[in-house]
Amino acid sequence: MRDASWLPERLLGAAMAGSLALGGGLFMLDFKALRALPLGDRQLAALARAVIFSLVLAGVSAGWLAAGLSERTMLPLETACAGSFLTPVLAWFLGFSPPWPLCWAAAAGLGFLESWAGLGLGLFLTRRRFG
């Protein structure tokens, strides 16, 4: 039987990057426009669940891989988490605020792309540091 001692470490890395991608993506969402949609309570709850699920999934893949690659140092995981959180937050602070349907796609896209860019930066710095 295969040893599954790697699974909690990977799940923790995926959960960390996913929750930080959610936190960063929430800055970009337009909640007033979301509440103004002509939807009932159940439809609004389903839409909110879909938004939260997609924002979490934006960072999960890079966090899963970064946790598996962090044998010597946690730098790849830290940079993947930082990229998934900081980029949407910085974009929001710099005034990038698209209207409702686009803000959801922009938040998820920025979280996904920058978590992978952060992972790449972390791997590059780890390779330079440890050779």
PyMOL commands that set and color helices and strands:
alter all, ss='L'
color gray80, all
select helices_A, chain A and resi 7-28+31-35+41-69+75-93+100-130
alter helices_A, ss='H'
color red, helices_A
deselect
rebuild
show_as cartoon
